[in-house]
């Protein structure tokens, strides 16, 4: 292990890449995408055919509760072993891979493939770990994923971990230095996934990354950035794939119970991820609005104002919550909010209101869709402001985790594709 990365929670990894595969058939989108669109996965199957592919190494989440899921998992593990035995992979030892991902909107996202130390990660709300969840982790979503990972010889990540680096000192300098790197892959991703290129970092570039991460972690830097004195440093926050990382954590904890301290020397202590700067220009945080069904809109708005004494109609200082129903629109301002984000203020009220007034809720992208749905009888829409990128880390440090469904990060076809792998057994 590269000692420059000691105690940083992120480090180079022994990364597996296919030697001679048709890369467009090899790389497949994250398993939790297009779960309600079986035609997408049918198109993936048709594209891949009999070629080597990560499709044979993952379980689309649409199949997690299939009656033959155990048989499917056994087949995936057998395929992993077969690919290893047949020499499908080349190993890049102690490697970091710089990637440029051209998204469907034409913007280029910059990332860094390496491994995170699961001993530095905790998804418990309010944790002081170096790596933390940004939203609440649904515990009952972990056991089905554990069944997929626990006997797997390799892992393939769709996990994206964020750093808060507005100065762009960690990843972005690599974009000007690719001439000195070895190009590992350069190809179009299937079914409208855009394009991806990946380069192998030199030793000197790895050292520069380590130094830049150490600078981000410095207590004086953290205090100046977040205004929270003596707070435990937060260097990495989850972007995508939190339940996958939580699954890796659970498997590591199970291994510690089984073999004790020896687990710390196991490759299962780590998980392969893509590190992305929260301030990457291609990364867009889109708000997720709320529409309530089966309610009396005016009664809900009165209850909102009563729940927060001092709240009033109109725009003022505090959290401004916009609403619409029946062609009408307005605002409620909650002064002196107790949480960082307006979505937290609204969601705390909705959770309390629902205990005595059952209703249905949908989480919506796009203002016009909210207006259309809220025009129906007994419907009420709430518009939420976009979360500023500078708010993410401070909110997690101050409030523990974000409210559920706070923001969306990119469209389905722009999510991570399975490409790199790593041995975990």
C-alpha positions in Angstrom: 0.0 0.0 0.0 1.2 3.5 -0.8 2.1 5.1 2.6 1.4 8.6 1.2 -2.3 7.7 1.6 -2.0 6.5 5.2 -5.0 7.6 7.3 -6.7 9.3 4.3 -9.4 6.7 3.8 -8.8 6.6 0.0 -5.8 5.0 -1.7 -4.6 3.2 -4.8 -5.9 -0.3 -5.5 -5.0 -3.4 -7.5 -7.5 -2.8 -10.3 -8.7 -5.4 -12.8 -9.5 -4.4 -16.4 -10.4 -6.8 -19.3 -7.4 -7.5 -21.6 -9.1 -7.9 -25.0 -12.9 -7.3 -24.5 -15.1 -5.3 -26.7 -15.4 -2.5 -24.2 -18.8 -1.2 -25.4 -20.2 -4.7 -24.6 -18.2 -5.0 -21.4 -19.4 -1.9 -19.6 -23.0 -1.9 -18.2 -24.9 0.8 -16.4 -25.4 0.6 -12.6 -27.7 -2.2 -11.5 -30.2 0.2 -9.7 -31.1 2.1 -12.9 -34.0 1.4 -15.2 -35.6 -0.9 -12.6 -39.1 -0.2 -14.0 -38.0 -0.5 -17.7 -37.3 -4.1 -18.5 -37.0 -3.2 -22.1 -33.7 -1.4 -21.3 -32.2 -4.5 -19.8 -33.5 -6.6 -22.7 -31.7 -4.2 -25.0 -28.5 -4.6 -22.9 -28.8 -8.4 -23.2 -29.2 -8.1 -27.0 -26.2 -5.7 -27.2 -23.9 -8.0 -25.1 -24.9 -11.3 -26.7 -22.2 -13.9 -25.8 -19.4 -11.5 -25.3 -17.5 -11.0 -22.0 -19.4 -8.4 -20.1 -20.0 -7.0 -16.6 -23.7 -7.9 -17.3 -22.7 -11.5 -16.3 -21.1 -10.2 -13.1 -23.9 -8.1 -11.6 -27.5 -8.6 -10.5 -29.9 -5.9 -11.8 -32.0 -4.7 -8.9 -35.2 -5.5 -10.7 -34.2 -9.2 -10.0 -33.4 -8.8 -6.3 -36.7 -10.4 -5.2 -37.0 -12.9 -8.1 -37.9 -16.5 -7.0 -34.7 -17.9 -8.5 -32.5 -15.1 -7.1 -30.2 -17.5 -5.2 -29.6 -19.4 -8.4 -28.8 -16.2 -10.3 -26.4 -15.1 -7.6 -24.6 -18.5 -7.7 -24.3 -18.0 -11.5 -22.8 -14.6 -11.1 -20.2 -15.9 -8.6 -19.4 -18.8 -11.0 -19.0 -16.3 -13.9 -16.6 -14.2 -11.8 -14.5 -17.2 -11.0 -14.5 -18.3 -14.6 -13.4 -14.9 -15.9 -10.5 -14.9 -13.4 -9.6 -18.5 -14.3 -9.7 -17.8 -18.0 -7.4 -14.8 -17.7 -10.0 -12.2 -18.9 -8.4 -9.6 -16.6 -5.2 -7.7 -16.5 -4.1 -6.4 -13.0 -2.9 -2.9 -12.5 -1.2 -2.9 -9.1 -1.3 0.0 -6.7 -3.2 2.0 -9.3 -5.3 5.1 -9.5 -7.2 5.7 -12.7 -8.2 9.2 -13.8 -11.4 9.2 -15.9 -13.3 11.6 -18.1 -16.9 10.7 -18.6 -18.8 12.6 -21.3 -22.4 12.7 -20.2 -25.6 12.7 -22.4 -25.7 16.5 -22.1 -22.2 16.7 -23.5 -20.6 17.9 -20.3 -17.5 16.0 -19.0 -17.3 14.7 -15.5 -13.9 14.1 -14.0 -13.2 11.2 -11.6 -10.6 9.1 -9.9 -10.9 5.4 -9.4 -9.3 4.0 -6.2 -10.4 2.2 -3.0 -11.9 3.5 0.3 -11.2 2.0 3.7 -14.5 0.7 5.1 -13.1 1.1 8.6 -13.3 4.9 7.9 -16.9 4.7 6.8 -20.1 4.9 8.9 -23.6 5.3 7.6 -25.0 6.0 11.1 -26.7 9.5 11.2 -24.5 11.8 13.2 -21.4 9.7 12.8 -18.0 11.5 12.9 -16.4 9.1 10.4 -14.1 10.4 7.6 -16.5 8.9 5.1 -20.3 9.4 5.7 -23.6 8.8 4.1 -25.5 11.9 2.9 -29.0 10.4 3.2 -30.6 7.9 5.5 -29.6 4.3 4.9 -32.6 1.9 4.6 -31.3 -1.1 6.6 -33.7 -3.6 5.0 -32.1 -2.9 1.6 -28.8 -4.2 2.8 -29.4 -8.0 3.4 -30.4 -8.8 -0.2 -27.2 -7.1 -1.4 -25.1 -8.9 1.2 -26.3 -12.2 -0.5 -24.8 -11.0 -3.7 -21.4 -9.8 -2.3 -20.6 -12.2 0.6 -19.3 -15.1 -1.6 -18.2 -13.0 -4.6 -14.5 -13.2 -5.5 -14.5 -9.8 -7.1 -16.4 -6.5 -6.8 -17.4 -4.0 -9.5 -18.4 -0.5 -8.2 -21.1 1.9 -9.1 -20.3 3.9 -6.0 -19.5 7.6 -6.4 -17.9 9.3 -3.4 -17.7 13.1 -3.3 -15.0 15.5 -2.0 -15.7 19.2 -1.3 -13.0 20.9 -3.2 -14.2 24.2 -4.7 -10.5 25.2 -5.3 -10.2 22.1 -7.6 -6.8 21.0 -6.3 -7.3 17.2 -6.2 -8.7 15.8 -9.4 -8.9 18.7 -11.9 -5.1 19.2 -12.3 -5.0 15.7 -13.9 -7.0 16.9 -16.9 -4.0 19.0 -18.0 -1.5 16.1 -17.5 -2.9 13.2 -19.5 -0.1 13.4 -22.1 2.2 11.9 -19.4 -0.2 9.1 -18.5 -0.9 5.7 -20.0 -4.3 5.6 -21.7 -6.1 2.5 -20.6 -9.5 2.8 -22.4 -11.4 5.2 -24.7 -14.8 4.1 -26.0 -18.5 4.9 -26.3 -20.8 3.5 -23.6 -23.8 1.5 -24.7 -27.4 2.7 -25.1 -26.8 6.5 -24.9 -24.4 6.3 -22.0 -22.0 8.8 -23.5 -18.2 8.2 -23.7 -15.5 7.4 -21.2 -11.7 7.6 -21.2 -9.3 6.4 -18.4 -5.6 7.0 -17.8 -3.2 5.4 -15.3 -1.6 7.9 -12.9 2.1 8.1 -12.5 3.8 7.8 -9.0 4.3 11.6 -9.0 0.7 12.2 -9.8 -0.4 9.8 -7.0 1.8 11.8 -4.6 0.2 15.0 -5.6 -3.3 13.6 -5.1 -2.3 12.4 -1.6 -0.9 15.8 -0.7 -4.0 17.6 -1.9 -6.3 15.3 0.1 -4.2 15.8 3.2 -4.6 19.6 2.8 -8.4 19.2 2.6 -8.5 17.3 5.8 -6.5 19.8 7.8 -8.5 20.9 10.9 -8.0 24.6 10.2 -9.2 24.2 6.6 -12.3 22.3 7.8 -13.1 24.9 10.4 -12.7 27.8 8.0 -14.8 26.1 5.4 -17.7 24.9 7.6 -17.5 27.2 10.6 -17.9 24.2 13.0 -15.2 24.3 15.6 -13.8 21.0 16.8 -16.0 19.0 14.5 -14.8 15.6 13.3 -13.4 16.1 9.8 -15.6 15.0 6.9 -13.4 14.4 3.9 -15.8 12.2 1.8 -19.6 12.2 1.4 -21.6 9.7 -0.5 -22.9 10.7 -3.9 -24.3 7.5 -5.5 -24.3 3.9 -4.3 -24.6 4.4 -0.6 -26.4 1.1 -0.1 -23.7 -0.7 -2.1 -21.0 0.8 0.2 -23.2 0.0 3.2 -23.3 -3.6 2.0 -19.5 -3.8 1.7 -19.3 -2.4 5.2 -21.7 -5.0 6.5 -19.7 -7.8 4.9 -16.5 -6.4 6.4 -18.0 -6.3 9.8 -19.3 -9.9 9.4 -15.8 -10.9 8.5 -14.4 -9.2 11.6 -16.8 -11.2 13.7 -15.7 -14.4 12.0 -11.9 -14.1 11.9 -11.2 -11.2 14.2 -8.2 -8.9 13.6 -7.1 -10.9 10.6 -10.0 -9.2 8.7 -8.0 -5.9 8.6 -5.5 -7.6 6.3 -8.2 -8.8 3.9 -9.0 -7.1 0.6 -12.6 -7.1 1.9 -11.6 -4.2 4.1 -11.8 -1.9 1.1 -14.3 -1.0 -1.6 -13.6 0.3 -5.1 -15.1 3.7 -5.8 -15.1 6.7 -8.1 -14.0 9.9 -6.4 -15.6 13.0 -7.8 -15.3 16.7 -6.8 -18.7 18.0 -5.5 -17.9 21.2 -7.5 -17.3 19.4 -10.8 -19.0 21.6 -13.5 -20.7 18.5 -14.9 -22.3 17.5 -11.6 -25.7 19.0 -11.3 -27.9 18.8 -8.1 -31.5 18.9 -9.2 -34.2 19.5 -6.5 -36.8 16.8 -5.9 -40.3 18.4 -5.2 -43.2 16.9 -3.3 -46.9 16.4 -4.3 -49.4 15.3 -1.7 -52.6 13.5 -2.7 -55.7 13.0 -0.6 -55.3 16.2 1.4 -57.2 19.4 2.0 -54.5 21.9 0.8 -55.6 24.9 2.9 -55.7 22.7 6.0 -52.2 21.4 5.3 -50.8 25.0 4.9 -52.5 26.1 8.1 -51.0 23.1 9.9 -47.5 24.0 8.4 -47.7 27.5 9.9 -48.9 26.1 13.2 -46.1 23.5 13.3 -43.6 26.3 13.1 -44.7 29.2 15.4 -43.8 32.4 13.7 -44.2 31.0 10.2 -46.1 33.3 7.9 -47.4 33.6 4.3 -45.1 35.5 2.0 -41.3 35.7 1.4 -39.0 36.7 4.1 -35.9 35.7 6.1 -35.6 31.9 6.7 -36.7 28.9 4.7 -39.1 29.9 2.0 -41.4 27.1 0.9 -43.4 27.5 -2.3 -46.7 25.7 -2.8 -49.3 25.3 -5.5 -52.8 23.8 -5.8 -55.8 24.3 -8.0 -54.0 26.9 -10.1 -53.0 28.9 -7.1 -49.4 29.5 -5.9 -47.9 31.0 -2.8 -45.2 30.8 -0.2 -44.8 30.2 3.5 -41.6 31.5 5.3 -40.3 29.6 8.3 -38.0 32.0 10.2 -35.0 30.8 12.3 -35.1 27.3 11.0 -33.5 24.6 13.1 -32.0 22.7 10.2 -29.8 23.7 7.3 -32.1 23.1 4.3 -35.6 24.0 3.4 -36.3 20.4 2.4 -35.5 19.4 6.0 -37.9 22.0 7.4 -40.7 20.7 5.0 -40.0 17.0 5.5 -40.0 17.2 9.3 -43.5 18.8 9.1 -44.8 16.2 6.6 -43.5 13.3 8.6 -45.3 14.7 11.7 -48.5 15.6 9.8 -48.8 12.2 8.2 -49.0 10.5 11.6 -52.5 11.9 12.1 -53.6 12.7 8.5 -52.7 9.8 6.2 -51.9 10.9 2.6 -50.0 9.7 -0.4 -46.8 11.5 -1.5 -44.9 11.5 -4.7 -41.4 12.8 -5.3 -41.3 14.8 -8.6 -38.7 16.4 -10.9 -39.8 19.5 -12.8 -42.0 22.5 -11.8 -44.5 22.0 -14.6 -45.1 18.3 -13.5 -45.8 19.5 -10.0 -48.3 22.2 -11.2 -50.1 19.6 -13.4 -50.4 17.0 -10.6 -51.4 19.6 -8.0 -54.2 20.9 -10.1 -56.2 17.7 -9.3 -58.7 17.7 -6.5 -57.3 17.2 -3.0 -53.7 17.6 -4.2 -51.0 20.0 -3.0 -47.6 20.6 -4.5 -44.4 21.9 -2.8 -41.5 23.3 -4.8 -38.1 23.0 -3.2 -35.1 25.1 -4.0 -31.9 23.5 -5.5 -29.3 22.7 -2.9 -26.1 24.7 -3.3 -23.1 22.4 -3.6 -21.5 24.3 -0.8 -24.3 23.2 1.5 -23.9 19.4 1.2 -20.9 18.8 3.5 -21.9 21.4 6.1 -25.5 20.0 6.3 -24.2 16.4 6.8 -21.8 17.7 9.5 -24.5 19.8 11.3 -27.7 17.7 10.8 -26.3 14.2 10.5 -27.8 13.3 7.1 -29.9 15.0 4.5 -33.7 14.4 4.4 -34.6 11.6 2.1 -35.1 12.6 -1.6 -33.2 15.9 -1.2 -31.6 16.0 -4.6 -31.1 14.0 -7.7 -27.6 13.8 -9.3 -27.8 13.2 -13.0 -29.9 11.1 -15.3 -30.0 7.3 -15.4 -27.9 7.0 -18.5 -25.2 9.2 -16.9 -24.8 7.1 -13.8 -21.6 5.0 -13.3 -21.1 2.1 -15.7 -19.4 -1.1 -14.4 -15.9 -1.2 -15.9 -13.1 -1.7 -13.3 -13.1 -4.6 -10.9 -11.1 -5.6 -7.8 -10.5 -8.9 -6.0 -12.2 -9.0 -2.5 -11.3 -12.6 -1.5 
